Every structure is written in structure tokens, then in C-alpha cells.
Amino acid sequence: MVNYSTVKKNFKLEIERGDNNNLAYLTHYLQNHKNRVSQHFKEPAIKYYTELNEQFNCVFEPEIQQVLPLNFDIPFPPPEKIDFTFIDLFAGIGGFRIPMQELKGKCVFTSEFNFYAQKSYELNFGEVPFGDITQLDLNVVPKHDILVAGFPCQPFSISGKMKGFEDTRGTLIHNVLQIIKKREPKVVLLENVKHLVHHDSGNTLKTIIKHLEDLGYIISWKVLNASDFGVPQNRERIIIIGNKKKKFDFSKIVVQPKPILKPFLESGVEFEYLNEPYTILEDYKVQDSGLIFIGHRNKKIRGAGVRPGTEHLSRVHKQPNRIYSSDGLHPALPSQETSGRFWIYNEGKVRKLTINECYRLMGFPDNFVKINNTSELYRQIGNSVCVPMVKEVVKQIKEQLL
């Protein structure tokens, strides 16, 4: 049996080369050649494979069947036994795919626009995602059991308009709705930031739900916190679930006691310590969220309009200046900061989290392969989802809806 890494090496399957959708067709076919969805990828995959063979004068025969079946020698190969299929839209670095594969889910289609995220995805799953979802030919998307989308929430004002399907045009959720309409998955699983609940006075969420209901789905939603699923991060996200026959019951999801940060930290590695003046507070308390705001960098802050005693905790004092104790939770990892945003107080010193610690705070396994670009690694993990939280949600989806 030929290894995936051998095929990749011989045919120079690097994301940097050429049209990423060609690589998407080829890698999707390699992972799905045995199942019924292969027809969606076969013709362009074989064409591209043959072109690569001729271009690089590789050792294999032009016929792609000569290298099948492949042994996927990657961190997260597709499961051998399959209980359900799913597609991974706005896939990022695979925060949904890891737990869904652990639950015997087979991914039959992925889409992700960002170049660096595509590269990370291929390194870990042996599959290059298709690119811009707005340019996607919907016919290439196979039928599937679960549609997963951690879609970006672009600001759009829809209050009072309610023009049906058209009032989401120009937003990425519209493209998701188009796929749902065409393929009618058994389950729709959407994830977004907590703010979606309040955006446009709640009208954005109401309109998304209305469109899903118009497509025949019974909808339920809830804001979940990563800290309830075994990771020490105060990260709240809205989860929206739809099914055509039954309403999903969030009360059956199993939660855990909130852990603290300290057991998740690395040891024996080089840390970046804070080398400027800072203050550690003697009088501090554990916040209701589990965060322990224990100190701050000695930066000048705006004091007007701030209540006495809250100067360093208020929003006028930005997060990069705050210091949190490793005996509590960590704030939500951001996607906007590409140099490591928060400082922690551990063993009497103040330092930044390492990249590996950031990935642990999101529940990624230690064997997840990381690209060699620190700023993109911070951005990627800040944009990702909490892996164990997704796993618990999908466990209940399997039990209740499939």
C-alpha cells in the first residue's frame, strides 16, 4: 500500500503550487475514492494527477488507480468505520473535524478560504480544502448527514426588512443556506461568537433561524462555554442546531467542573517573560467566570469615567496589559492578536503562553502538526473552536438526531 506522504512528495503536492482547487479535487478524491461521493471529484482529480505526473516525471503510472488505496500516514486519518458523513465549511484548521472523526464521522467535503489554514488542514488531514465558498459550484458538494459551519458573522442590518432568502445576500451565511437548500442534510450545526445573540438587537439571529425554519428545520440554540468541557478557557460561543424531525435538547449535553490553567502549562521549555514594570495585586478575587485578574503592566491608562478601584480591570485598560493567575481560567484566545495577547502569573513570574499551551487551551491534541509561522499560529487558534466542546455536542447529535 502506498503512503499518502509518498504521493505528496513525488507529485510535489504543496499548497503553494498552482490552483488550490485542483489540489482540493485530487485530495478529496484520494480520501473518497471508495465511496459514493467520489463522482464529485474523480474527473478533475484524474486530469490534475496526470498533468502532475507528466510535469514532474514521477515514478508512478498516470492512472491514479495505481496508487490506490492509500495509507494515510497523517495525524488524523479518516476513520475506518463510518457512522455518518459531514461537510466542513469555513473549516479553519480542523477543530470540528478532529472530534467528528473520533466519533466515526467521515468528512466528504471541506471549504476554507485562508491560505495558511488550508496548509495546516492538509498537513493534519491529508486534504486541501476548496477555496472561496462564494465562488463554489454547489454541484461539487456531495450529499451528507451533517453540515458543519463556523461561519463568520459579517455585519448586516436586516431589522424590519425580512425579504426572505434575499435579505442575507452578500453575507457568507447565504452561501451556507444555499448548500442546505440543495443537499438537505439531516442535521445543521452552526457555530459563531456569542455576540450573534445581540447583533442588530437580536434580529440577525432571528433571521438566520427563520431561513432555516423556512427550509424545514426545527431549530434550537444555546451559548456554551469551553470552560465547561475540560479546558481552562472562558470562551463563550453560540451553537445552533437544526433537524427536520426533532428539536435538539441541549440539556442532555454533559458538562464538567471548570479546570484551572496550571495543569495545562508546559515545563522545561523556553518562556517569554515580562521584562518591564508590572504590579501583582495583593487583594484579588476569583471572578464568577473563573478568571483571576491578579495584576497588570504599569501602563498609563485613561482614568476619566472609570470607577475607583477598577482602573486596571475596565475596558479602557486593554487586555494585553492584564495579568491572569494560572490558578484560574484564561480569557478567550483572540484571533486579532498575532503575537500572543495575554500574560499569566505562574510560579512567581509573569510570562506569555506558549503556542503549544494555546492549542491545549482549545483542546487540540499535542500531535497536531503546526506550520512554521508564529503569527499565523496565534491567528489560527484564535479563530478555531473548542475541540472537546464540539465532541460533546456531536455525541448528543448522534444520539438524538441520527
C-alpha positions as CSV (number, residue, x, y, z in Angstrom):
1,M,0.0,0.0,0.0
2,V,1.3,3.4,-1.0
3,N,1.6,6.1,1.8
4,Y,0.0,9.5,1.3
5,S,3.3,11.2,2.1
6,T,5.0,9.4,-0.7
7,V,2.4,10.5,-3.2
8,K,2.5,14.0,-1.9
9,K,6.3,14.1,-2.1
10,N,6.6,12.7,-5.6
11,F,3.9,14.9,-7.0
12,K,5.0,18.0,-5.1
13,L,1.5,18.4,-3.6
14,E,2.3,21.7,-1.9
15,I,-0.4,24.3,-1.5
16,E,2.0,26.9,-2.8
17,R,1.8,25.4,-6.3
18,G,-0.9,26.5,-8.7
19,D,-4.7,26.4,-8.2
20,N,-5.6,25.1,-4.8
21,N,-8.9,23.8,-6.0
22,N,-7.0,21.4,-8.2
23,L,-5.3,20.1,-5.1
24,A,-8.7,20.0,-3.4
25,Y,-10.2,17.8,-6.1
26,L,-7.2,15.5,-6.0
27,T,-7.0,15.1,-2.2
28,H,-10.8,14.8,-1.9
29,Y,-10.8,12.0,-4.4
30,L,-7.9,10.2,-2.7
31,Q,-9.9,10.2,0.5
32,N,-13.3,9.3,-1.0
33,H,-12.5,7.0,-4.0
34,K,-14.2,4.0,-2.3
35,N,-17.5,5.7,-1.5
36,R,-20.4,7.1,-3.5
37,V,-19.2,10.7,-3.3
38,S,-16.1,10.1,-5.4
39,Q,-18.0,11.1,-8.6
40,H,-18.0,14.7,-7.5
41,F,-14.1,14.8,-7.6
42,K,-13.0,12.0,-9.9
43,E,-12.7,13.6,-13.4
44,P,-10.8,16.8,-12.4
45,A,-8.7,14.8,-9.9
46,I,-7.5,12.3,-12.5
47,K,-6.9,15.1,-15.0
48,Y,-4.7,17.0,-12.5
49,Y,-2.9,13.8,-11.4
50,T,-2.0,13.1,-14.9
51,E,-0.7,16.6,-15.5
52,L,1.4,16.4,-12.4
53,N,2.8,13.1,-13.4
54,E,3.9,14.4,-16.8
55,Q,5.2,17.7,-15.4
56,F,7.4,16.1,-12.7
57,N,8.2,12.8,-14.4
58,C,7.2,10.8,-11.4
59,V,7.7,7.1,-10.8
60,F,4.0,6.2,-10.8
61,E,1.8,5.3,-13.7
62,P,-0.5,8.1,-15.0
63,E,-3.6,6.1,-13.9
64,I,-4.4,7.3,-10.4
65,Q,-5.8,3.8,-9.5
66,Q,-2.2,2.5,-9.5
67,V,-1.6,4.2,-6.1
68,L,-4.9,3.3,-4.5
69,P,-5.8,2.5,-1.8
70,L,-3.6,4.9,0.1
71,N,-2.3,4.6,3.6
72,F,-3.0,8.0,5.2
73,D,0.2,8.4,7.3
74,I,-1.0,11.7,8.8
75,P,-2.0,12.7,12.4
76,F,-5.8,12.4,11.8
77,P,-6.6,10.0,9.0
78,P,-10.2,9.2,8.0
79,P,-12.0,6.7,10.2
80,E,-12.1,3.1,9.0
81,K,-15.6,2.5,10.3
82,I,-18.2,5.2,9.4
83,D,-21.4,6.1,11.3
84,F,-22.2,9.3,9.5
85,T,-20.9,11.8,6.9
86,F,-20.4,15.5,7.2
87,I,-19.0,18.5,5.4
88,D,-16.7,21.1,7.0
89,L,-17.4,24.7,5.9
90,F,-15.2,27.6,7.0
91,A,-13.1,24.7,8.2
92,G,-10.2,26.6,9.7
93,I,-7.6,24.2,10.9
94,G,-10.0,21.3,11.6
95,G,-11.4,22.0,15.1
96,F,-14.7,20.3,14.1
97,R,-13.1,17.5,12.1
98,I,-10.9,16.1,14.8
99,P,-13.8,15.3,17.2
100,M,-16.2,14.3,14.5
101,Q,-13.7,11.8,13.1
102,E,-13.2,10.4,16.6
103,L,-17.0,9.8,16.7
104,K,-16.7,7.8,13.4
105,G,-17.8,10.7,11.1
106,K,-16.5,10.8,7.5
107,C,-15.8,14.2,6.1
108,V,-16.8,14.3,2.4
109,F,-16.1,17.9,1.6
110,T,-14.2,20.9,3.1
111,S,-14.0,24.5,2.3
112,E,-11.6,27.2,3.7
113,F,-10.5,30.5,2.2
114,N,-7.4,31.2,4.2
115,F,-4.1,30.0,2.6
116,Y,-2.3,29.3,5.9
117,A,-5.3,27.5,7.3
118,Q,-5.5,25.4,4.1
119,K,-1.9,24.4,4.6
120,S,-2.4,23.4,8.3
121,Y,-5.5,21.4,7.3
122,E,-3.6,19.5,4.6
123,L,-0.7,18.7,7.0
124,N,-3.1,17.1,9.5
125,F,-5.9,15.6,7.4
126,G,-4.3,14.9,4.1
127,E,-6.9,17.0,2.3
128,V,-6.7,20.5,0.8
129,P,-10.0,22.4,1.4
130,F,-11.7,24.0,-1.5
131,G,-11.4,27.8,-1.5
132,D,-13.8,30.8,-1.7
133,I,-17.2,29.5,-0.8
134,T,-18.8,32.4,-2.7
135,Q,-17.3,31.0,-5.9
136,L,-18.2,27.4,-5.3
137,D,-20.1,25.3,-7.8
138,L,-22.7,23.7,-5.5
139,N,-22.7,20.6,-7.6
140,V,-19.3,19.6,-6.2
141,V,-20.8,19.4,-2.7
142,P,-21.9,15.8,-2.0
143,K,-25.0,14.8,0.0
144,H,-24.1,14.4,3.7
145,D,-25.7,13.8,7.1
146,I,-24.3,16.8,9.0
147,L,-23.5,20.2,7.7
148,V,-20.9,22.0,9.9
149,A,-20.2,25.7,9.6
150,G,-18.3,28.0,11.9
151,F,-19.3,30.9,9.7
152,P,-18.0,34.4,10.0
153,C,-20.7,36.8,11.1
154,Q,-20.4,39.8,8.8
155,P,-22.3,42.8,10.0
156,F,-25.5,43.2,8.1
157,S,-28.6,45.2,9.0
158,I,-31.8,43.3,8.4
159,S,-34.1,44.8,11.0
160,G,-37.6,45.3,9.7
161,K,-36.8,44.1,6.2
162,M,-37.4,40.4,6.3
163,K,-37.3,39.9,2.5
164,G,-37.0,36.2,2.9
165,F,-33.9,34.4,1.5
166,E,-32.7,37.5,-0.3
167,D,-32.0,39.5,2.9
168,T,-28.9,37.5,3.5
169,R,-27.4,38.1,0.1
170,G,-23.8,39.5,0.3
171,T,-23.2,37.5,3.5
172,L,-21.5,34.2,3.9
173,I,-24.4,32.7,5.8
174,H,-26.3,33.0,2.4
175,N,-23.9,30.5,0.8
176,V,-24.4,28.1,3.7
177,L,-28.2,28.4,3.3
178,Q,-27.8,27.6,-0.5
179,I,-26.0,24.4,0.3
180,I,-28.5,23.4,2.9
181,K,-31.3,24.0,0.4
182,K,-29.7,22.0,-2.3
183,R,-28.4,19.0,-0.2
184,E,-30.9,18.9,2.7
185,P,-28.6,17.4,5.4
186,K,-30.2,15.6,8.3
187,V,-28.5,18.0,10.7
188,V,-27.3,21.5,10.5
189,L,-24.6,22.5,13.1
190,L,-23.6,26.2,13.1
191,E,-21.2,28.0,15.4
192,N,-20.5,31.7,16.0
193,V,-19.4,34.2,18.5
194,K,-21.7,35.0,21.5
195,H,-22.3,38.5,20.1
196,L,-24.5,37.0,17.4
197,V,-27.2,36.7,20.0
198,H,-27.3,40.5,20.4
199,H,-26.3,41.7,16.9
200,D,-28.8,44.2,15.4
201,S,-30.9,43.8,18.6
202,G,-31.2,40.1,18.0
203,N,-32.6,40.4,14.5
204,T,-29.7,38.8,12.8
205,L,-30.1,35.6,14.8
206,K,-33.9,35.7,14.3
207,T,-33.5,36.0,10.6
208,I,-30.9,33.1,10.3
209,I,-33.3,30.9,12.4
210,K,-36.3,32.0,10.2
211,H,-34.4,31.0,7.0
212,L,-33.5,27.6,8.5
213,E,-37.1,27.1,9.5
214,D,-38.3,28.0,6.0
215,L,-36.0,25.2,4.8
216,G,-37.9,22.8,7.0
217,Y,-35.6,22.6,10.1
218,I,-36.6,22.7,13.7
219,I,-34.1,24.9,15.4
220,S,-32.6,25.1,18.9
221,W,-29.6,27.2,20.1
222,K,-27.6,27.8,23.2
223,V,-24.5,29.7,24.2
224,L,-21.9,27.2,25.5
225,N,-18.6,27.9,27.3
226,A,-15.4,26.0,26.6
227,S,-14.6,26.0,30.3
228,D,-17.5,23.6,30.9
229,F,-15.8,21.0,28.7
230,G,-12.5,20.3,30.3
231,V,-10.3,23.2,29.1
232,P,-9.3,26.3,31.2
233,Q,-10.6,29.0,28.8
234,N,-13.5,31.3,29.3
235,R,-14.7,31.1,25.7
236,E,-18.5,31.5,25.0
237,R,-19.9,30.6,21.6
238,I,-23.4,30.2,20.3
239,I,-24.3,26.7,18.9
240,I,-27.3,26.5,16.5
241,I,-28.6,23.0,15.7
242,G,-31.4,22.1,13.2
243,N,-33.1,18.9,12.3
244,K,-36.2,18.3,10.2
245,K,-37.9,15.8,12.5
246,K,-36.9,16.7,16.1
247,K,-35.7,19.5,18.3
248,F,-32.3,19.1,19.8
249,D,-32.2,19.0,23.6
250,F,-29.2,21.0,24.9
251,S,-29.9,19.9,28.5
252,K,-28.6,16.4,27.7
253,I,-25.1,17.7,27.0
254,V,-22.6,16.6,29.7
255,V,-20.6,19.3,31.3
256,Q,-17.6,19.1,33.6
257,P,-16.3,21.2,36.6
258,K,-14.2,24.1,35.4
259,P,-10.5,23.2,35.4
260,I,-7.6,25.7,36.1
261,L,-4.8,26.7,33.8
262,K,-1.8,25.3,35.7
263,P,-2.0,21.6,34.7
264,F,-2.2,22.6,31.0
265,L,1.1,24.5,31.1
266,E,4.4,23.3,29.6
267,S,7.6,22.7,31.5
268,G,11.2,22.5,30.5
269,V,10.8,24.9,27.6
270,E,12.0,28.5,27.0
271,F,9.4,31.1,28.1
272,E,9.0,34.7,27.2
273,Y,8.9,36.5,30.5
274,L,7.6,40.1,31.0
275,N,10.7,42.3,31.3
276,E,9.0,45.6,32.1
277,P,7.5,47.0,35.3
278,Y,4.2,45.4,36.5
279,T,2.1,45.2,39.6
280,I,0.8,42.0,41.2
281,L,-2.3,42.7,43.3
282,E,-2.4,41.5,47.0
283,D,-6.2,41.9,47.1
284,Y,-7.7,39.9,44.3
285,K,-10.7,37.6,43.9
286,V,-11.9,34.8,41.6
287,Q,-14.4,36.2,39.2
288,D,-17.7,34.4,38.6
289,S,-16.3,33.2,35.2
290,G,-13.3,31.6,36.9
291,L,-10.8,34.2,35.8
292,I,-8.4,35.6,38.4
293,F,-7.3,39.1,37.5
294,I,-4.1,39.2,39.6
295,G,-2.1,42.1,38.1
296,H,-1.3,44.5,35.3
297,R,1.5,46.0,33.4
298,N,2.3,49.5,34.6
299,K,1.0,51.3,31.6
300,K,-0.6,54.7,31.6
301,I,-4.4,54.4,31.2
302,R,-7.3,56.7,30.7
303,G,-9.0,57.4,34.0
304,A,-11.9,59.6,33.1
305,G,-15.3,57.9,33.7
306,V,-13.7,54.9,35.4
307,R,-14.9,53.8,38.8
308,P,-12.3,53.9,41.6
309,G,-10.6,50.6,42.1
310,T,-11.5,49.3,38.6
311,E,-8.9,51.2,36.6
312,H,-6.9,48.2,35.6
313,L,-9.9,45.9,35.0
314,S,-12.1,48.2,33.0
315,R,-12.3,48.2,29.2
316,V,-10.2,51.3,28.9
317,H,-7.3,49.2,30.1
318,K,-6.7,46.8,27.2
319,Q,-6.3,43.0,27.6
320,P,-2.6,42.9,26.7
321,N,-1.9,44.9,29.9
322,R,-3.8,42.5,32.2
323,I,-2.2,39.6,34.1
324,Y,-4.2,36.4,35.0
325,S,-3.3,33.8,37.5
326,S,-2.6,30.2,36.5
327,D,-4.8,29.1,39.4
328,G,-7.8,30.3,37.4
329,L,-9.1,30.2,33.9
330,H,-7.6,32.0,30.9
331,P,-9.6,34.6,28.8
332,A,-10.8,33.7,25.4
333,L,-7.9,33.4,22.9
334,P,-8.4,36.2,20.3
335,S,-7.9,35.9,16.6
336,Q,-6.9,39.6,16.1
337,E,-3.7,39.4,18.1
338,T,-0.8,37.6,16.3
339,S,2.0,37.9,18.9
340,G,0.3,36.3,22.0
341,R,-2.0,38.6,23.7
342,F,-2.4,37.7,27.4
343,W,0.1,37.4,30.3
344,I,-0.1,34.8,33.0
345,Y,1.3,34.7,36.5
346,N,2.8,31.3,37.3
347,E,5.3,30.2,39.9
348,G,6.0,33.7,40.9
349,K,6.8,35.0,37.4
350,V,4.8,36.7,34.6
351,R,5.1,35.2,31.1
352,K,3.2,34.7,27.9
353,L,1.5,31.4,27.0
354,T,3.5,29.3,24.5
355,I,2.0,28.2,21.2
356,N,1.6,24.7,22.4
357,E,-0.3,25.9,25.5
358,C,-2.7,27.9,23.4
359,Y,-3.5,24.8,21.4
360,R,-4.1,22.8,24.6
361,L,-6.4,25.6,25.8
362,M,-8.6,24.8,22.8
363,G,-8.4,21.1,23.3
364,F,-6.2,20.2,20.3
365,P,-4.1,17.1,20.8
366,D,-0.4,17.5,21.2
367,N,0.3,15.7,18.0
368,F,-1.4,18.3,15.9
369,V,1.1,19.5,13.3
370,K,1.7,23.2,13.3
371,I,3.0,25.3,10.4
372,N,6.2,27.3,10.8
373,N,4.6,30.8,11.1
374,T,4.1,32.0,14.7
375,S,1.8,34.9,13.9
376,E,-0.5,32.7,11.8
377,L,-0.5,30.0,14.5
378,Y,-1.9,32.6,17.0
379,R,-4.4,33.7,14.5
380,Q,-5.5,30.2,13.6
381,I,-6.0,29.0,17.2
382,G,-7.9,32.3,18.0
383,N,-10.3,31.5,15.1
384,S,-10.8,27.9,16.0
385,V,-13.3,26.0,18.1
386,C,-13.0,24.2,21.4
387,V,-12.5,20.5,20.3
388,P,-13.9,18.8,23.4
389,M,-17.0,21.1,23.4
390,V,-17.7,20.1,19.8
391,K,-17.2,16.4,20.6
392,E,-19.9,16.5,23.4
393,V,-22.3,18.4,21.1
394,V,-21.8,15.9,18.3
395,K,-22.2,12.9,20.7
396,Q,-25.7,14.2,21.5
397,I,-26.4,14.9,17.9
398,K,-25.7,11.2,17.1
399,E,-27.9,10.0,20.0
400,Q,-30.8,12.4,19.5
401,L,-30.9,13.1,15.7
402,L,-29.2,10.5,13.6
